[in-house]
Amino acid sequence: MKQVRLDLGLCLSVVLLLAAVIIFLIWYFEKKSYPYRARPLLTKREYKFYVLLREEAYKKGFLICPKIGLKDLMEVTDKKHYMKYFAKISQKHVDFVICDEDFQVYFALELDDSSHDTEKAKEKDLFKDRAFKAAGIPLKRIRDYDEAAVRKLFKEY
């Protein structure tokens, strides 16, 4: 019987080549993934508000849609300067939209907190207020809330 003698250099070369291939494949497939992970749709404060809001909205037969983009609620009427005005609404949202079962919008809601106290935030809020007014959609803001404050949001419906 003939004995096969393995060359140490050849074995080392094969091991190094396999290691290089494995490292390349790991690198290649990591580059194909994206740096994202899921997060909750609502903050803790928004969720606590939502629970109160849901109770009152459902009594009236309304639906609650959270985190709706302004571009989904209104359209730009100035076609000559469409992109200029679309850019102003395309990346903004409101916290909640109240609508009926046919998705007819009754009003939008912003749950404000201390982050809305800065000058920059006040400018953004003013823009949003004016955009909603122009679109004919009531925008209601609430900061401190309890059951009575939430009930008051629906008093005219």
C-alpha positions in Angstrom: 0.0 0.0 0.0 1.3 3.4 -1.0 1.4 6.1 1.6 0.3 9.6 0.5 2.4 12.3 2.0 0.8 15.7 2.2 2.9 18.7 1.6 2.6 21.1 4.5 2.9 24.1 2.3 0.0 22.9 0.0 -2.2 22.2 3.1 -1.5 25.7 4.4 -2.3 27.2 1.0 -5.6 25.4 0.8 -6.6 26.5 4.4 -5.6 30.1 3.7 -7.6 30.1 0.4 -10.7 28.7 2.1 -10.4 31.3 4.8 -10.1 34.1 2.2 -13.2 32.8 0.4 -15.2 32.6 3.6 -14.1 36.1 4.6 -15.0 37.4 1.2 -18.5 35.8 1.2 -19.2 37.2 4.7 -18.1 40.7 3.5 -20.1 40.4 0.3 -23.3 39.4 1.9 -23.0 42.0 4.7 -22.8 44.7 2.1 -26.1 43.4 0.7 -27.9 44.0 4.0 -29.3 47.4 5.1 -28.7 49.1 8.4 -32.3 49.2 9.6 -34.3 47.6 12.4 -38.0 47.8 13.4 -39.1 50.3 16.0 -42.4 51.0 17.6 -44.8 53.2 15.5 -45.8 55.3 18.5 -43.7 56.7 21.4 -44.9 55.8 24.9 -46.5 59.2 25.3 -48.2 58.9 21.9 -49.5 55.5 22.8 -50.9 56.6 26.1 -52.7 59.4 24.3 -53.9 57.0 21.6 -55.5 54.8 24.2 -57.7 57.7 25.4 -58.2 59.0 21.9 -59.3 55.5 20.7 -62.0 55.2 23.3 -63.6 58.6 22.4 -63.1 58.2 18.6 -64.8 54.7 18.6 -67.8 56.0 20.5 -68.3 58.5 17.6 -67.6 55.9 14.9 -64.3 57.4 13.9 -61.1 55.7 12.8 -57.6 56.9 14.0 -54.7 56.8 11.6 -51.3 57.5 13.2 -48.3 59.1 11.6 -49.8 60.2 8.3 -47.7 62.2 5.8 -48.9 65.7 4.8 -48.3 64.6 1.2 -51.0 62.0 1.7 -53.5 64.5 3.1 -53.1 67.5 0.7 -52.0 68.2 -2.8 -50.1 71.1 -4.3 -52.3 73.3 -6.4 -49.6 75.5 -7.9 -48.5 73.3 -10.8 -45.9 75.8 -12.0 -44.0 75.5 -8.7 -45.1 72.0 -7.8 -41.8 70.7 -6.7 -41.0 73.7 -4.5 -44.2 73.3 -2.6 -44.3 69.5 -2.6 -40.8 69.4 -1.0 -42.2 71.5 1.9 -44.7 68.8 2.8 -43.2 65.6 1.5 -41.2 64.8 4.6 -43.6 66.0 7.3 -46.4 64.1 9.1 -49.0 64.6 11.7 -49.4 62.4 14.8 -53.0 61.4 14.2 -55.7 61.8 11.6 -59.3 61.3 12.6 -61.6 60.0 9.8 -64.8 58.1 9.2 -65.0 54.5 7.9 -64.8 55.8 4.3 -61.6 57.6 5.2 -63.1 61.0 4.9 -60.8 63.2 7.0 -62.4 65.2 9.8 -59.4 66.6 11.5 -55.7 66.0 12.2 -54.0 66.1 15.6 -50.6 67.1 16.8 -49.5 65.9 20.2 -47.2 68.7 21.2 -44.6 68.6 24.0 -41.6 70.7 25.1 -39.8 69.9 21.9 -42.2 72.4 20.2 -41.0 75.3 22.4 -37.9 76.1 20.3 -37.9 78.8 17.7 -37.2 76.4 14.9 -40.1 74.1 16.1 -42.4 77.0 16.3 -41.6 77.9 12.7 -42.3 74.4 11.6 -45.5 74.3 13.5 -46.6 77.6 12.0 -45.9 76.2 8.5 -48.0 73.1 9.3 -50.8 75.2 10.7 -50.9 77.3 7.6 -50.7 74.4 5.2 -53.6 72.6 6.9 -55.7 75.9 6.9 -55.0 76.3 3.1 -56.0 72.6 2.5 -59.2 73.1 4.5 -58.4 70.4 7.1 -58.7 71.3 10.7 -55.5 70.8 12.6 -55.9 70.5 16.4 -53.0 70.7 18.8 -53.0 69.3 22.3 -50.2 69.3 24.8 -51.6 68.3 28.2 -54.3 65.8 28.0 -56.8 63.8 30.1 -60.1 62.2 29.3 -61.9 65.6 29.4 -59.4 67.2 27.0 -59.8 64.3 24.6 -63.6 64.4 24.8 -63.4 68.2 23.9 -61.6 67.3 20.6 -64.7 65.6 19.5 -67.4 67.9 20.9 -68.5 69.3 17.5 -69.0 65.8 16.0 
